[in-house]
Amino acid sequence: MNDALDRLRMLCVADVMTRNVVTLYSQQSMLDVARKFVEHDVVAAPVVDERGRCVGFFSAADFLRRELKLRQEAVAGNEGMLPPGGQSAEVHRFMSSTVQSLRPGEPLVKAARMMCEQHLHRVPVVDDQGRVVGIVSTMDVVAALINALDEMDVRRG
């Protein structure tokens, strides 16, 4: 039983992260981002510069905040039309620029603890130059936990 728990404790971020990451660029339009999210079936993505370094994070929640702001501005203006900043607005106007990130070699337990404490569902994984090399999600952490529990059940049975 301890073997499975020991292996779980030994896992690092690189062992569970998604390596094929959908990324965005700060100058991309909101319409492009919406298309990319739908095309790749994702709800969040790191925003990178031309060198692939993480400069922000954009999620479906950011879309909702943007929409709410646009609707409130339209109502306040009594115009019945959306103000400028609709489909052509760029990601950098709405992304979170304060981004928590992880390194591939960090312990998964540390990542899970950080995600719980800060209520994060996805965290970019970056190399020493700050380039995105993966993303770890709460589902990645849960899958690792389930695998360890399944291994313990097999050993008991």
HUBEL-V910097 format. One line per field, one symbol per residue. ss: DSSP state (H for helix, E for strand, - for the rest). phi: phi as a letter, one per 40 degrees, with the letter a starting at -180 (. if undefined). Layout:
ss->???
phi->???
This chain:
ss->-HHHHHHHHH-EHHHH-E----EEE---EHHHHHHHHHHH---EEEEE----EEEEEEEHHHHHHHHHHHHHHHHH-------------EHHH--E----EEE---EHHHHHHHHHHH---EEEEE----EEEEEEEHHHHHHHHHHHHHHHHHHH-
phi->.cdccccccccbdccbccccccbbbccccccccdccdcdbfbbaacbbcccgccbaabbdccdccccccccccccccfcgbccdhcccdcddcbccccbcbbbdcccccccccccccbfbcabcbbcccgccbaabbcccccccccccccccccccc
